[in-house]
């Protein structure tokens, strides 16, 4: 904190994450059938923007989408947003999956397997799963509306997209 804000008297930061990435046992790899794996983690709610990702998946050229597997991980707490996930899953059953939860022991293995982890949040001060992805040097695709966006340099250590724009998110993918 002092490197970036030397005059700011900081106390405890938003959260601390134990560096447990290497302490959890590896799990068998997910069967992606040779597809690139893109993962979105978070409770299914409006603020998390899973509908934006669903729209971006539809905007991808068929040839690109056919090479990808999009995995939504998160409990459904918003039926209006969840219907977007269900719809895109029906449209592209080979390319889209949803699971309501994952065991804590498996999460870092999932981040390591992913070709990219996507945060499509409309508003998210500090998404934990982005920090955890960075712990394993994973690729982040992130909305500019997150606290994490401040540490991502587009095209260098991740990818950013603006304005909750599904087309720009699709371009990042």
Phi, psi and omega per residue, in radians:
X1 nan -0.743 -3.076
X2 -1.184 -0.417 3.086
X3 -1.122 -0.711 -3.060
X4 -1.650 -0.523 -3.115
X5 -2.331 1.231 -3.016
X6 -1.082 -0.456 -3.114
X7 -1.593 -0.099 -3.102
X8 -1.473 2.136 3.114
X9 -1.481 1.684 -3.063
X10 -1.666 2.549 2.988
X11 -1.827 -2.414 3.090
X12 -1.155 2.303 3.137
X13 -1.303 3.079 -3.071
X14 -0.843 -0.812 3.105
X15 -2.810 2.795 3.037
X16 -2.082 2.422 3.122
X17 -1.976 2.176 3.037
X18 -1.131 2.399 3.111
X19 -1.405 1.433 -3.078
X20 -1.858 0.184 -3.059
X21 -1.009 -0.638 -3.100
X22 -1.640 -0.137 -3.085
X23 -1.591 -0.267 -3.137
X24 -1.495 2.484 -3.098
X25 -1.205 2.493 3.090
X26 -1.204 2.637 3.093
X27 -2.053 2.768 3.125
X28 -1.016 2.532 -3.138
X29 -1.102 2.616 3.087
X30 -1.269 2.468 3.100
X31 -1.391 1.788 3.139
X32 -1.695 -0.018 -3.104
X33 0.950 0.667 3.084
X34 1.374 0.122 -3.133
X35 -1.532 2.701 2.999
X36 -1.203 2.343 -3.075
X37 -1.772 2.121 3.064
X38 -2.029 2.241 -3.025
X39 -2.097 2.381 3.013
X40 -2.133 2.153 -3.082
X41 -2.064 2.284 3.051
X42 2.681 2.639 3.070
X43 -0.945 2.383 -3.112
X44 -1.363 1.748 3.111
X45 -2.535 2.822 -3.090
X46 -0.950 -0.773 -3.072
X47 -1.056 -0.529 -3.097
X48 -1.415 -0.230 2.949
X49 1.189 0.508 3.103
X50 -1.065 -0.462 3.085
X51 -1.154 -0.545 3.086
X52 -1.148 -0.773 3.094
X53 -1.117 -0.715 3.107
X54 -1.024 -0.736 3.106
X55 -1.137 -0.705 3.135
X56 -1.089 -0.691 3.121
X57 -1.044 -0.725 3.117
X58 -1.125 -0.541 -3.092
X59 -1.380 -0.231 -3.131
X60 -1.186 2.522 3.007
X61 -1.043 2.544 -3.122
X62 -0.916 -0.742 -3.094
X63 -1.093 -0.585 3.102
X64 -1.329 -0.893 -3.108
X65 -1.012 -0.641 -3.127
X66 -1.135 -0.310 3.122
X67 -1.686 0.058 -3.012
X68 -2.099 2.676 2.940
X69 -2.202 2.127 3.134
X70 -1.825 2.112 -3.121
X71 -1.981 2.018 3.034
X72 -1.632 2.159 3.103
X73 -2.058 2.056 3.096
X74 2.843 2.556 3.130
X75 -1.245 2.417 3.137
X76 -1.410 1.932 3.033
X77 -2.013 -0.042 -3.127
X78 -2.380 1.724 -3.093
X79 -1.018 -0.557 3.135
X80 -1.147 -0.678 3.112
X81 -1.341 -0.704 -3.105
X82 -1.073 -0.563 3.138
X83 -1.097 -0.470 3.067
X84 -1.179 -0.717 3.099
X85 -1.130 -0.811 3.139
X86 -1.056 -0.725 -3.108
X87 -1.136 -0.810 -3.122
X88 -1.208 -0.515 3.070
X89 -1.191 -0.671 3.073
X90 -1.168 -0.695 -3.124
X91 -1.177 -0.660 -3.057
X92 -2.296 1.184 -3.024
X93 -1.096 -0.437 3.108
X94 -1.403 -0.344 -3.010
X95 -1.878 -0.217 -3.034
X96 -2.321 2.312 3.059
X97 -2.352 2.708 3.027
X98 -2.307 2.357 2.956
X99 -2.267 2.416 -3.041
X100 -1.257 -0.425 -3.107
X101 -2.791 2.835 3.061
X102 -2.402 2.546 3.115
X103 -1.178 2.504 -3.133
X104 -0.961 -0.658 -3.124
X105 -1.112 -0.345 -3.062
X106 -1.719 -0.239 -2.952
X107 -1.115 -0.750 -3.120
X108 -1.202 -0.570 3.043
X109 -1.099 -0.679 3.105
X110 -1.122 -0.779 3.103
X111 -1.041 -0.706 -3.128
X112 -1.187 -0.612 -3.134
X113 -1.298 -0.484 -3.041
X114 -1.175 2.436 2.980
X115 -1.296 -0.511 3.016
X116 -2.794 2.600 3.039
X117 -1.924 2.273 -3.007
X118 -1.915 2.254 3.012
X119 -1.983 1.863 -3.093
X120 -1.778 0.434 -3.041
X121 -1.095 2.426 3.010
X122 -1.314 -0.516 -3.114
X123 -2.800 2.085 -3.124
X124 -2.764 1.832 -3.037
X125 -1.032 -0.697 -3.127
X126 -2.789 1.440 -3.101
X127 -1.144 2.069 -3.093
X128 -1.000 -0.723 -3.055
X129 -1.165 -0.396 3.039
X130 -1.242 -0.779 3.097
X131 -1.086 -0.720 3.123
X132 -1.139 -0.649 3.077
X133 -1.091 -0.722 3.122
X134 -1.149 -0.520 3.108
X135 -1.026 -0.525 -3.122
X136 -1.872 0.341 3.126
X137 1.025 0.597 3.107
X138 -1.380 2.805 3.116
X139 -1.492 2.251 3.115
X140 -1.897 2.330 2.927
X141 -1.990 2.098 -2.877
X142 -2.387 2.435 3.002
X143 -1.132 2.531 3.084
X144 -1.195 -0.155 -3.077
X145 -1.578 0.494 3.138
X146 -2.192 2.768 3.028
X147 -1.137 -0.522 -3.140
X148 -1.122 -0.521 -3.099
X149 -0.979 -0.510 -3.127
X150 -1.163 -0.303 3.137
X151 -1.921 0.061 3.102
X152 -1.784 2.255 3.039
X153 -1.826 1.940 -3.017
X154 -0.868 2.187 3.089
X155 1.440 -0.105 -3.141
X156 -1.846 -1.051 -3.139
X157 -2.147 0.392 3.127
X158 2.760 -2.974 -3.113
X159 -2.376 2.437 3.120
X160 -2.089 2.578 3.007
X161 -2.338 2.574 -3.042
X162 -1.737 2.878 2.851
X163 1.043 0.486 -3.102
X164 0.898 0.624 -2.997
X165 -1.624 1.890 -3.125
X166 -1.036 -0.598 -3.137
X167 -1.153 -0.713 3.122
X168 -1.230 -0.589 3.039
X169 -1.130 -0.766 3.100
X170 -1.023 -0.682 3.104
X171 -1.103 -0.662 3.087
X172 -1.127 -0.710 3.129
X173 -1.103 nan nan
